[in-house]
Every structure is written in C-alpha cells, then in structure tokens.
Amino acid sequence: MLDPTPIWYGASPVARLLVPLSWLYCGIVRLRRLAYRWALLRSEHLGVPVIVVGNLSVGGTGKTPLTLYLAGLLRAHGWTPAIIARGYGGRSQSWPQFVEADSDPQQVGDEPVLLAARSGCAVVAGPDRVAAGRLVIERAGCDILLSDDGLQHYALARDLEIALVDGQRGFGNGHCLPAGPLREPAQRLTQADLVVYKDGAGQGLAMRLVPGALVNLVDPRCRRGLEALRGSGVLAVAGIGDPERFFALLESHGLSIERRPFPDHYSYTGSDVASWGDRVVIMTEKDAVKCAAFAAPNHWYLPVQAQLDDAFDTQFLSKLIELREKAG
C-alpha cells in the first residue's frame, strides 16, 4: 500500500497534481456540513451530554489516550461515562455491539478493545455512532457519552468538541484529501470548543504521551522498565498512524532498535509474528491487542498515558459544569 506521508508532509510535486481533487473534496465537505446546519440532514441528540474527541487530519494524533484521560477525569468528578468508537478494521457483520477487554479485535477493531481494557467504562463499537450511543445509553445507564473520533460524524449531535492536533506535524501541506492529510479545511478548528496540541509546547493546551513500564504479552503481570533494555538490540513494531513517533520514543530512552513499521490498524498474522524470531520485540499497546494470540515470552508492549496541563483540566471542568447545569 502506498504511503502518502511524503506527499502530505513533504514537498512532493504529486500534491500539486492532486490539488484540484482536494478542492472538490473540500466543496463536498462544506456542503455536507451546511446540510446538517440547515437541517437538510438530520442530527440526533441522544438525551445525555456528548463529548466528541477528534481531529482534522488523517492518522493518529493520540485520540484514544486522550479519551482514556477524559474518562478518568469524568469519573473522578461524579459522572458515569460510556465510550463509543467506530471499530475501524473490525469485520463483524453485526453492529453496534458491546466490547469487552477479551473481545476479538479482528471483529470489533483494535482501539475499542484497548478502550474496554483500560477505561473501566462500557464501550460500544459501530460505524453508526448514533446507534452505538443509543445502545450504550439504554443498556449501560451512563449519564455522559465520549466518542473516540467522530468529529466529522455530524449525524450525532454533540455538546462539546475537543479537537486534537499533532503539534509537530501540524496539518502537513495544508491541503484536504487526497493532496493533503486534512479531512476538513483547517479553519474548522476555530469551531471546536477545546483544541489540544500533542507535543506542542507553547501552542495552547498541551498534551504529551508518557510511557509506562513494558508489559509482557504472555504474562501481563511481568513488567520491566525501558531502562533495562538500554544498549540492547530490539525489534520495534508499530502499526499506528505515525510509527516514527513510537520509534523515536524508544530511542530517546537509549534503546537501539530495528524499525518494523506496519500500516495503521494492520491485522497481524501468526506468520508475521513468527518472522520476528527470538529477538526482544517491543510494540505499541494497540498492536499488542492483535498480537496477543500469537505472542511469545520475548514480546512486550509499551503502554502510554496522556498527560495534560492544568489549563486543560480547568477549562474542561468548567465546561462540564455548564453541561451539568444544562442537563438539569
């Protein structure tokens, strides 16, 4: 599969050739948004506050860690959140459906399984976020809904939008698909309630991902610090939106790595895993969800947690008070 990153984030002449298609894409996106604003297309509110965590660009910006952070913050302040996710890559023929920590990621997608394992919340996956939200509200009794991704899913009415931006890569060449990485024009960012910059010091509300201890895939009770592998040769595996960010994180902790990138949401096979041999393998938590069935004792994953500054918490909690008052 062609990697569009050099086109979107470099000075590729191919991008210029694709710009007319980007104009067409942007026009369609604007018309669709106006159709919802003018009620030509129906946007449904589900009766509880809805918080959407999303981004404008294609690829990973840390939405899932931010969703987990928000779930913990909500619970700490007396809310009972539930989470909905698209279930990208899931092959199930039945949607929406509840997701558990031991659900098959091949059926429901990798990110919903990770969310179910880490959040302590009810999680429902499905491409139709209105249907997913309705199901989890009816059966789980939540009083607030977190949508992991879905900024462009306007059929679901939302009370709060949190847009996440990669503070290092930004919006690339600034073009919409297919010439650039944007799903919507960059000015859409001005309409979000809160804008968070991952690894974007000095750009506003900031978020960074903090690594924890390595967790063994065969025995999750077995953990070790990254420092234990300094100077060791390690095979680093990442099937995420920006694999290079993960590789750089490992190197910043003194690890000598061989890079093994895969496409985002890649569906690993037993043959893939067997080809890694007897070397120590470190992967992301999202990859571990799909590799656990084939794992060996030399396979580890690195969990990360979102860390946000106090300014974000203050603004977010202030908006929560408004939501609670609005809900009565």
Contacts in CASP RR format, 6 or more apart in sequence:
PFRMAT RR
TARGET T0000
AUTHOR 0000-0000-0000
METHOD contacts of the structure
MODEL  1
MLDPTPIWYGASPVARLLVPLSWLYCGIVRLRRLAYRWALLRSEHLGVPV
IVVGNLSVGGTGKTPLTLYLAGLLRAHGWTPAIIARGYGGRSQSWPQFVE
ADSDPQQVGDEPVLLAARSGCAVVAGPDRVAAGRLVIERAGCDILLSDDG
LQHYALARDLEIALVDGQRGFGNGHCLPAGPLREPAQRLTQADLVVYKDG
AGQGLAMRLVPGALVNLVDPRCRRGLEALRGSGVLAVAGIGDPERFFALL
ESHGLSIERRPFPDHYSYTGSDVASWGDRVVIMTEKDAVKCAAFAAPNHW
YLPVQAQLDDAFDTQFLSKLIELREKAG
1 263 0 8 1.000
4 178 0 8 1.000
4 180 0 8 1.000
4 181 0 8 1.000
6 12 0 8 1.000
7 14 0 8 1.000
7 15 0 8 1.000
7 18 0 8 1.000
7 179 0 8 1.000
7 180 0 8 1.000
8 15 0 8 1.000
8 172 0 8 1.000
8 173 0 8 1.000
8 175 0 8 1.000
8 179 0 8 1.000
8 180 0 8 1.000
8 181 0 8 1.000
9 169 0 8 1.000
9 172 0 8 1.000
9 173 0 8 1.000
9 181 0 8 1.000
10 172 0 8 1.000
10 173 0 8 1.000
15 173 0 8 1.000
15 175 0 8 1.000
15 179 0 8 1.000
15 180 0 8 1.000
16 179 0 8 1.000
17 179 0 8 1.000
18 175 0 8 1.000
18 178 0 8 1.000
18 179 0 8 1.000
18 180 0 8 1.000
19 175 0 8 1.000
19 179 0 8 1.000
21 178 0 8 1.000
21 179 0 8 1.000
22 175 0 8 1.000
22 176 0 8 1.000
22 177 0 8 1.000
22 178 0 8 1.000
22 179 0 8 1.000
22 180 0 8 1.000
25 176 0 8 1.000
25 177 0 8 1.000
25 178 0 8 1.000
26 176 0 8 1.000
26 184 0 8 1.000
26 185 0 8 1.000
29 152 0 8 1.000
29 176 0 8 1.000
29 183 0 8 1.000
29 184 0 8 1.000
29 185 0 8 1.000
30 185 0 8 1.000
32 41 0 8 1.000
32 154 0 8 1.000
33 154 0 8 1.000
33 184 0 8 1.000
34 40 0 8 1.000
35 41 0 8 1.000
36 43 0 8 1.000
36 154 0 8 1.000
36 155 0 8 1.000
41 154 0 8 1.000
41 155 0 8 1.000
42 155 0 8 1.000
43 154 0 8 1.000
43 155 0 8 1.000
43 156 0 8 1.000
43 157 0 8 1.000
44 130 0 8 1.000
44 155 0 8 1.000
44 156 0 8 1.000
44 157 0 8 1.000
45 157 0 8 1.000
46 130 0 8 1.000
46 133 0 8 1.000
46 134 0 8 1.000
46 137 0 8 1.000
46 145 0 8 1.000
46 156 0 8 1.000
46 157 0 8 1.000
47 137 0 8 1.000
48 137 0 8 1.000
48 142 0 8 1.000
48 143 0 8 1.000
48 144 0 8 1.000
48 145 0 8 1.000
48 327 0 8 1.000
49 143 0 8 1.000
49 144 0 8 1.000
49 145 0 8 1.000
49 159 0 8 1.000
49 160 0 8 1.000
49 323 0 8 1.000
49 326 0 8 1.000
49 327 0 8 1.000
50 144 0 8 1.000
50 145 0 8 1.000
50 147 0 8 1.000
50 156 0 8 1.000
50 157 0 8 1.000
50 158 0 8 1.000
50 159 0 8 1.000
50 160 0 8 1.000
51 70 0 8 1.000
51 144 0 8 1.000
51 145 0 8 1.000
51 146 0 8 1.000
51 147 0 8 1.000
51 158 0 8 1.000
51 159 0 8 1.000
51 160 0 8 1.000
51 161 0 8 1.000
51 162 0 8 1.000
52 147 0 8 1.000
52 150 0 8 1.000
52 151 0 8 1.000
52 153 0 8 1.000
52 156 0 8 1.000
52 158 0 8 1.000
52 160 0 8 1.000
52 161 0 8 1.000
52 162 0 8 1.000
53 63 0 8 1.000
53 66 0 8 1.000
53 67 0 8 1.000
53 70 0 8 1.000
53 146 0 8 1.000
53 147 0 8 1.000
53 148 0 8 1.000
53 149 0 8 1.000
53 151 0 8 1.000
53 162 0 8 1.000
53 164 0 8 1.000
54 61 0 8 1.000
54 63 0 8 1.000
54 149 0 8 1.000
54 150 0 8 1.000
54 151 0 8 1.000
54 161 0 8 1.000
54 162 0 8 1.000
54 163 0 8 1.000
54 164 0 8 1.000
55 61 0 8 1.000
55 63 0 8 1.000
55 149 0 8 1.000
55 151 0 8 1.000
55 163 0 8 1.000
55 164 0 8 1.000
55 165 0 8 1.000
55 166 0 8 1.000
55 183 0 8 1.000
56 151 0 8 1.000
56 163 0 8 1.000
56 165 0 8 1.000
56 171 0 8 1.000
56 182 0 8 1.000
56 183 0 8 1.000
56 184 0 8 1.000
56 186 0 8 1.000
56 188 0 8 1.000
56 189 0 8 1.000
57 165 0 8 1.000
57 166 0 8 1.000
57 169 0 8 1.000
57 170 0 8 1.000
57 171 0 8 1.000
57 172 0 8 1.000
57 181 0 8 1.000
57 182 0 8 1.000
57 183 0 8 1.000
58 177 0 8 1.000
58 181 0 8 1.000
58 182 0 8 1.000
58 183 0 8 1.000
59 181 0 8 1.000
59 241 0 8 1.000
59 242 0 8 1.000
59 264 0 8 1.000
60 166 0 8 1.000
60 240 0 8 1.000
60 241 0 8 1.000
60 242 0 8 1.000
60 264 0 8 1.000
61 164 0 8 1.000
61 165 0 8 1.000
61 166 0 8 1.000
61 198 0 8 1.000
62 164 0 8 1.000
62 198 0 8 1.000
62 207 0 8 1.000
62 209 0 8 1.000
62 306 0 8 1.000
63 148 0 8 1.000
63 149 0 8 1.000
63 164 0 8 1.000
64 111 0 8 1.000
64 114 0 8 1.000
64 115 0 8 1.000
64 148 0 8 1.000
64 286 0 8 1.000
65 209 0 8 1.000
65 304 0 8 1.000
65 305 0 8 1.000
65 306 0 8 1.000
66 162 0 8 1.000
66 164 0 8 1.000
66 196 0 8 1.000
66 207 0 8 1.000
66 306 0 8 1.000
66 308 0 8 1.000
67 83 0 8 1.000
67 115 0 8 1.000
67 119 0 8 1.000
67 146 0 8 1.000
67 148 0 8 1.000
68 115 0 8 1.000
68 118 0 8 1.000
68 119 0 8 1.000
68 305 0 8 1.000
68 306 0 8 1.000
69 305 0 8 1.000
69 306 0 8 1.000
69 308 0 8 1.000
70 81 0 8 1.000
70 146 0 8 1.000
70 162 0 8 1.000
70 316 0 8 1.000
71 81 0 8 1.000
71 83 0 8 1.000
71 119 0 8 1.000
71 120 0 8 1.000
71 121 0 8 1.000
71 146 0 8 1.000
72 81 0 8 1.000
72 119 0 8 1.000
73 313 0 8 1.000
73 316 0 8 1.000
73 317 0 8 1.000
74 81 0 8 1.000
74 144 0 8 1.000
74 146 0 8 1.000
74 320 0 8 1.000
75 81 0 8 1.000
75 121 0 8 1.000
77 317 0 8 1.000
77 320 0 8 1.000
79 143 0 8 1.000
79 144 0 8 1.000
79 320 0 8 1.000
80 141 0 8 1.000
80 142 0 8 1.000
80 143 0 8 1.000
80 144 0 8 1.000
81 121 0 8 1.000
81 142 0 8 1.000
81 143 0 8 1.000
81 144 0 8 1.000
81 145 0 8 1.000
81 146 0 8 1.000
82 121 0 8 1.000
82 122 0 8 1.000
82 123 0 8 1.000
82 124 0 8 1.000
82 133 0 8 1.000
82 136 0 8 1.000
82 137 0 8 1.000
82 140 0 8 1.000
82 141 0 8 1.000
82 142 0 8 1.000
82 144 0 8 1.000
82 145 0 8 1.000
82 146 0 8 1.000
83 115 0 8 1.000
83 119 0 8 1.000
83 121 0 8 1.000
83 122 0 8 1.000
83 123 0 8 1.000
83 124 0 8 1.000
83 136 0 8 1.000
83 145 0 8 1.000
83 146 0 8 1.000
83 147 0 8 1.000
83 148 0 8 1.000
84 96 0 8 1.000
84 123 0 8 1.000
84 124 0 8 1.000
84 125 0 8 1.000
84 126 0 8 1.000
84 129 0 8 1.000
84 132 0 8 1.000
84 133 0 8 1.000
84 136 0 8 1.000
84 145 0 8 1.000
84 146 0 8 1.000
84 147 0 8 1.000
84 148 0 8 1.000
85 99 0 8 1.000
85 111 0 8 1.000
85 112 0 8 1.000
85 115 0 8 1.000
85 123 0 8 1.000
85 124 0 8 1.000
85 125 0 8 1.000
85 126 0 8 1.000
85 132 0 8 1.000
85 147 0 8 1.000
85 148 0 8 1.000
85 149 0 8 1.000
86 125 0 8 1.000
86 126 0 8 1.000
86 127 0 8 1.000
86 129 0 8 1.000
86 148 0 8 1.000
86 149 0 8 1.000
86 150 0 8 1.000
87 108 0 8 1.000
87 109 0 8 1.000
87 111 0 8 1.000
87 112 0 8 1.000
87 125 0 8 1.000
87 126 0 8 1.000
87 127 0 8 1.000
88 109 0 8 1.000
88 111 0 8 1.000
88 265 0 8 1.000
89 109 0 8 1.000
89 110 0 8 1.000
89 265 0 8 1.000
89 267 0 8 1.000
90 105 0 8 1.000
90 106 0 8 1.000
90 107 0 8 1.000
90 108 0 8 1.000
90 109 0 8 1.000
90 125 0 8 1.000
91 106 0 8 1.000
91 107 0 8 1.000
92 107 0 8 1.000
92 108 0 8 1.000
95 125 0 8 1.000
95 126 0 8 1.000
95 127 0 8 1.000
95 128 0 8 1.000
95 131 0 8 1.000
95 132 0 8 1.000
96 124 0 8 1.000
96 125 0 8 1.000
96 126 0 8 1.000
96 128 0 8 1.000
96 131 0 8 1.000
96 132 0 8 1.000
96 133 0 8 1.000
96 135 0 8 1.000
97 108 0 8 1.000
97 124 0 8 1.000
97 125 0 8 1.000
97 126 0 8 1.000
98 122 0 8 1.000
98 123 0 8 1.000
98 124 0 8 1.000
98 135 0 8 1.000
98 136 0 8 1.000
98 139 0 8 1.000
99 108 0 8 1.000
99 112 0 8 1.000
99 113 0 8 1.000
99 115 0 8 1.000
99 116 0 8 1.000
99 123 0 8 1.000
99 124 0 8 1.000
99 125 0 8 1.000
100 113 0 8 1.000
100 116 0 8 1.000
101 113 0 8 1.000
101 116 0 8 1.000
101 117 0 8 1.000
103 112 0 8 1.000
103 113 0 8 1.000
103 116 0 8 1.000
105 112 0 8 1.000
105 113 0 8 1.000
105 289 0 8 1.000
105 290 0 8 1.000
106 267 0 8 1.000
106 290 0 8 1.000
108 125 0 8 1.000
109 125 0 8 1.000
109 265 0 8 1.000
110 265 0 8 1.000
110 286 0 8 1.000
110 287 0 8 1.000
110 289 0 8 1.000
110 290 0 8 1.000
111 148 0 8 1.000
111 286 0 8 1.000
112 123 0 8 1.000
112 124 0 8 1.000
112 125 0 8 1.000
113 289 0 8 1.000
114 285 0 8 1.000
114 286 0 8 1.000
114 289 0 8 1.000
115 121 0 8 1.000
115 123 0 8 1.000
115 148 0 8 1.000
116 123 0 8 1.000
117 289 0 8 1.000
121 142 0 8 1.000
121 146 0 8 1.000
122 136 0 8 1.000
122 139 0 8 1.000
122 140 0 8 1.000
122 141 0 8 1.000
122 142 0 8 1.000
123 136 0 8 1.000
124 132 0 8 1.000
124 133 0 8 1.000
124 135 0 8 1.000
124 136 0 8 1.000
124 140 0 8 1.000
125 132 0 8 1.000
126 132 0 8 1.000
128 155 0 8 1.000
129 147 0 8 1.000
129 150 0 8 1.000
129 153 0 8 1.000
129 155 0 8 1.000
129 156 0 8 1.000
130 155 0 8 1.000
130 156 0 8 1.000
133 145 0 8 1.000
133 156 0 8 1.000
136 142 0 8 1.000
136 145 0 8 1.000
137 145 0 8 1.000
143 327 0 8 1.000
144 323 0 8 1.000
147 153 0 8 1.000
147 156 0 8 1.000
147 158 0 8 1.000
150 156 0 8 1.000
151 161 0 8 1.000
151 163 0 8 1.000
151 183 0 8 1.000
151 184 0 8 1.000
151 192 0 8 1.000
152 183 0 8 1.000
152 184 0 8 1.000
159 323 0 8 1.000
159 326 0 8 1.000
160 193 0 8 1.000
160 194 0 8 1.000
160 319 0 8 1.000
160 323 0 8 1.000
161 191 0 8 1.000
161 192 0 8 1.000
161 193 0 8 1.000
161 194 0 8 1.000
162 192 0 8 1.000
162 193 0 8 1.000
162 194 0 8 1.000
162 195 0 8 1.000
162 196 0 8 1.000
162 316 0 8 1.000
163 189 0 8 1.000
163 192 0 8 1.000
163 194 0 8 1.000
163 195 0 8 1.000
163 196 0 8 1.000
164 195 0 8 1.000
164 196 0 8 1.000
164 197 0 8 1.000
164 198 0 8 1.000
164 207 0 8 1.000
165 171 0 8 1.000
165 189 0 8 1.000
165 195 0 8 1.000
165 196 0 8 1.000
165 197 0 8 1.000
165 198 0 8 1.000
165 203 0 8 1.000
166 197 0 8 1.000
166 198 0 8 1.000
166 199 0 8 1.000
166 242 0 8 1.000
167 197 0 8 1.000
167 198 0 8 1.000
167 199 0 8 1.000
167 200 0 8 1.000
167 203 0 8 1.000
168 198 0 8 1.000
168 199 0 8 1.000
168 200 0 8 1.000
169 242 0 8 1.000
171 181 0 8 1.000
171 182 0 8 1.000
171 186 0 8 1.000
172 180 0 8 1.000
172 181 0 8 1.000
173 179 0 8 1.000
173 180 0 8 1.000
173 181 0 8 1.000
174 180 0 8 1.000
174 181 0 8 1.000
174 182 0 8 1.000
174 186 0 8 1.000
175 181 0 8 1.000
175 182 0 8 1.000
176 182 0 8 1.000
176 183 0 8 1.000
176 184 0 8 1.000
176 185 0 8 1.000
177 183 0 8 1.000
189 195 0 8 1.000
193 319 0 8 1.000
194 205 0 8 1.000
194 312 0 8 1.000
194 315 0 8 1.000
194 316 0 8 1.000
194 319 0 8 1.000
195 204 0 8 1.000
195 205 0 8 1.000
196 205 0 8 1.000
196 206 0 8 1.000
196 207 0 8 1.000
196 308 0 8 1.000
196 312 0 8 1.000
197 203 0 8 1.000
197 204 0 8 1.000
197 205 0 8 1.000
197 206 0 8 1.000
197 207 0 8 1.000
198 206 0 8 1.000
198 207 0 8 1.000
198 208 0 8 1.000
198 209 0 8 1.000
199 206 0 8 1.000
199 207 0 8 1.000
199 208 0 8 1.000
199 209 0 8 1.000
200 206 0 8 1.000
204 311 0 8 1.000
205 308 0 8 1.000
205 309 0 8 1.000
205 311 0 8 1.000
205 312 0 8 1.000
205 315 0 8 1.000
206 308 0 8 1.000
206 309 0 8 1.000
206 312 0 8 1.000
207 306 0 8 1.000
207 307 0 8 1.000
207 308 0 8 1.000
207 312 0 8 1.000
208 306 0 8 1.000
208 307 0 8 1.000
209 249 0 8 1.000
209 304 0 8 1.000
209 305 0 8 1.000
209 306 0 8 1.000
209 307 0 8 1.000
210 304 0 8 1.000
210 305 0 8 1.000
210 306 0 8 1.000
210 307 0 8 1.000
211 226 0 8 1.000
211 249 0 8 1.000
211 253 0 8 1.000
211 302 0 8 1.000
211 303 0 8 1.000
211 304 0 8 1.000
212 225 0 8 1.000
212 226 0 8 1.000
212 302 0 8 1.000
212 303 0 8 1.000
212 304 0 8 1.000
212 305 0 8 1.000
213 223 0 8 1.000
213 224 0 8 1.000
213 225 0 8 1.000
213 226 0 8 1.000
213 303 0 8 1.000
214 223 0 8 1.000
214 224 0 8 1.000
214 225 0 8 1.000
214 226 0 8 1.000
214 229 0 8 1.000
214 282 0 8 1.000
214 300 0 8 1.000
214 301 0 8 1.000
214 302 0 8 1.000
215 222 0 8 1.000
215 223 0 8 1.000
215 288 0 8 1.000
215 300 0 8 1.000
215 301 0 8 1.000
215 302 0 8 1.000
215 303 0 8 1.000
216 222 0 8 1.000
216 223 0 8 1.000
216 297 0 8 1.000
216 299 0 8 1.000
216 300 0 8 1.000
217 288 0 8 1.000
217 291 0 8 1.000
217 292 0 8 1.000
217 295 0 8 1.000
217 296 0 8 1.000
217 299 0 8 1.000
217 300 0 8 1.000
217 301 0 8 1.000
218 295 0 8 1.000
218 296 0 8 1.000
218 297 0 8 1.000
218 299 0 8 1.000
219 297 0 8 1.000
224 300 0 8 1.000
226 250 0 8 1.000
226 253 0 8 1.000
226 254 0 8 1.000
226 255 0 8 1.000
226 302 0 8 1.000
227 253 0 8 1.000
229 255 0 8 1.000
229 280 0 8 1.000
229 282 0 8 1.000
230 253 0 8 1.000
230 254 0 8 1.000
230 255 0 8 1.000
231 254 0 8 1.000
231 255 0 8 1.000
231 256 0 8 1.000
232 255 0 8 1.000
232 256 0 8 1.000
232 280 0 8 1.000
233 255 0 8 1.000
233 256 0 8 1.000
233 257 0 8 1.000
233 258 0 8 1.000
233 279 0 8 1.000
233 280 0 8 1.000
234 250 0 8 1.000
234 255 0 8 1.000
234 256 0 8 1.000
234 257 0 8 1.000
234 258 0 8 1.000
234 279 0 8 1.000
234 280 0 8 1.000
234 281 0 8 1.000
234 282 0 8 1.000
235 257 0 8 1.000
235 258 0 8 1.000
235 260 0 8 1.000
235 276 0 8 1.000
235 279 0 8 1.000
235 280 0 8 1.000
235 281 0 8 1.000
235 282 0 8 1.000
236 246 0 8 1.000
236 247 0 8 1.000
236 250 0 8 1.000
236 255 0 8 1.000
236 257 0 8 1.000
236 258 0 8 1.000
236 259 0 8 1.000
236 260 0 8 1.000
236 281 0 8 1.000
236 282 0 8 1.000
236 283 0 8 1.000
237 260 0 8 1.000
237 262 0 8 1.000
237 276 0 8 1.000
237 281 0 8 1.000
237 282 0 8 1.000
237 283 0 8 1.000
237 284 0 8 1.000
237 287 0 8 1.000
237 291 0 8 1.000
238 246 0 8 1.000
238 247 0 8 1.000
238 260 0 8 1.000
238 261 0 8 1.000
238 262 0 8 1.000
238 283 0 8 1.000
238 284 0 8 1.000
238 287 0 8 1.000
239 261 0 8 1.000
239 262 0 8 1.000
239 263 0 8 1.000
239 264 0 8 1.000
239 265 0 8 1.000
239 266 0 8 1.000
239 284 0 8 1.000
239 286 0 8 1.000
239 287 0 8 1.000
240 246 0 8 1.000
240 264 0 8 1.000
240 284 0 8 1.000
240 286 0 8 1.000
240 287 0 8 1.000
241 264 0 8 1.000
243 259 0 8 1.000
243 261 0 8 1.000
243 262 0 8 1.000
244 261 0 8 1.000
246 284 0 8 1.000
246 302 0 8 1.000
247 257 0 8 1.000
247 259 0 8 1.000
247 261 0 8 1.000
249 302 0 8 1.000
250 257 0 8 1.000
250 282 0 8 1.000
250 302 0 8 1.000
251 257 0 8 1.000
255 282 0 8 1.000
257 282 0 8 1.000
260 276 0 8 1.000
262 268 0 8 1.000
262 287 0 8 1.000
266 287 0 8 1.000
266 290 0 8 1.000
267 290 0 8 1.000
268 287 0 8 1.000
268 290 0 8 1.000
268 291 0 8 1.000
268 294 0 8 1.000
269 294 0 8 1.000
270 294 0 8 1.000
272 294 0 8 1.000
273 291 0 8 1.000
273 294 0 8 1.000
273 295 0 8 1.000
273 296 0 8 1.000
273 299 0 8 1.000
274 294 0 8 1.000
276 299 0 8 1.000
278 296 0 8 1.000
278 298 0 8 1.000
279 298 0 8 1.000
280 298 0 8 1.000
280 300 0 8 1.000
281 298 0 8 1.000
281 299 0 8 1.000
281 300 0 8 1.000
282 300 0 8 1.000
282 301 0 8 1.000
282 302 0 8 1.000
283 291 0 8 1.000
283 299 0 8 1.000
283 300 0 8 1.000
283 301 0 8 1.000
283 302 0 8 1.000
284 301 0 8 1.000
284 302 0 8 1.000
285 301 0 8 1.000
285 302 0 8 1.000
285 303 0 8 1.000
285 304 0 8 1.000
287 301 0 8 1.000
288 295 0 8 1.000
288 299 0 8 1.000
288 301 0 8 1.000
291 299 0 8 1.000
END
